[in-house]
């Protein structure tokens, strides 16, 4: 039995040795794994600390930037409030000005309507008066044309009378001169009287020639005056100058 107990104890000791060895191996594995995990955790912790420091810096920067932005926003808000106040004041001024302008426009429109009505009434009166004046002017023009025709006819009649009178006188003078010439030429047919009467015959022939030229001149000038009057010329009512040739 003792021997059996020793064997049993040895066997148990061997089992314990194996279990101890296995436990040591597991401990070493666990320790190695723990060291690795601790190293990894330390790295993570280091990285976390660094990131925390960076985040803290970023947070500080963010706070500073936020403060700056807040101050800027408050300043802009203040300026915007002042600008809004100024704009409201300007808008009120513009509104008041617009109301004054609208009232002025309304007054001007009323004045314009009054002036327009007055103008239309005056224009209608003027149109009526214009129509009457145009009728009077037309009648006056017709009367003037009629008077002008009568005046032309009267002037032509006067000139024609003067022409006929002067020509009648000159033709009478010509007839008288021709009669004297015939008588002198008849008396001068005798040889004894011819030398004495020759100078008288020459004088009467010259006189007759001048009077005939005068007759042609008077007739032509009166005809010219009559034609000028018919064509509308004025200040033609004057006698043609007559040259009074003394008879021989």
Rosetta blueprint (number, residue, H / E / L):
1 X L
2 X H
3 X H
4 X H
5 X H
6 X H
7 X H
8 X H
9 X H
10 X H
11 X H
12 X H
13 X H
14 X H
15 X H
16 X H
17 X H
18 X H
19 X H
20 X H
21 X H
22 X H
23 X H
24 X H
25 X H
26 X H
27 X H
28 X H
29 X H
30 X H
31 X H
32 X H
33 X H
34 X H
35 X H
36 X H
37 X H
38 X H
39 X H
40 X H
41 X H
42 X H
43 X H
44 X H
45 X H
46 X H
47 X H
48 X H
49 X H
50 X H
51 X H
52 X H
53 X H
54 X H
55 X H
56 X H
57 X H
58 X H
59 X H
60 X H
61 X H
62 X H
63 X H
64 X H
65 X H
66 X H
67 X H
68 X H
69 X H
70 X H
71 X H
72 X H
73 X H
74 X H
75 X H
76 X H
77 X H
78 X H
79 X H
80 X H
81 X H
82 X H
83 X H
84 X H
85 X H
86 X H
87 X H
88 X H
89 X H
90 X H
91 X H
92 X H
93 X H
94 X H
95 X H
96 X H
97 X H
98 X H
99 X H
100 X H
101 X H
102 X H
103 X H
104 X H
105 X H
106 X H
107 X H
108 X H
109 X H
110 X H
111 X H
112 X H
113 X H
114 X H
115 X H
116 X H
117 X H
118 X H
119 X H
120 X H
121 X H
122 X H
123 X H
124 X H
125 X H
126 X H
127 X H
128 X H
129 X H
130 X H
131 X H
132 X H
133 X H
134 X H
135 X H
136 X H
137 X H
138 X H
139 X H
140 X H
141 X H
142 X H
143 X H
144 X H
145 X H
146 X H
147 X H
148 X H
149 X H
150 X H
151 X H
152 X H
153 X H
154 X H
155 X H
156 X H
157 X H
158 X H
159 X H
160 X H
161 X H
162 X H
163 X H
164 X H
165 X H
166 X H
167 X H
168 X H
169 X H
170 X H
171 X H
172 X H
173 X H
174 X H
175 X H
176 X H
177 X H
178 X H
179 X H
180 X H
181 X H
182 X H
183 X H
184 X H
185 X H
186 X H
187 X H
188 X L
189 X L
190 X L
191 X H
192 X H
193 X H
194 X H
195 X H
196 X H
197 X H
198 X H
199 X H
200 X H
201 X H
202 X H
203 X H
204 X H
205 X H
206 X H
207 X H
208 X H
209 X H
210 X H
211 X H
212 X H
213 X H
214 X H
215 X H
216 X H
217 X H
218 X H
219 X H
220 X H
221 X H
222 X H
223 X H
224 X H
225 X H
226 X H
227 X H
228 X H
229 X H
230 X H
231 X L
232 X L
233 X L
234 X L
235 X L
236 X L
237 X L
238 X L
239 X L
240 X L
241 X L
242 X L
243 X L
244 X L
245 X L
246 X L
247 X L
248 X L
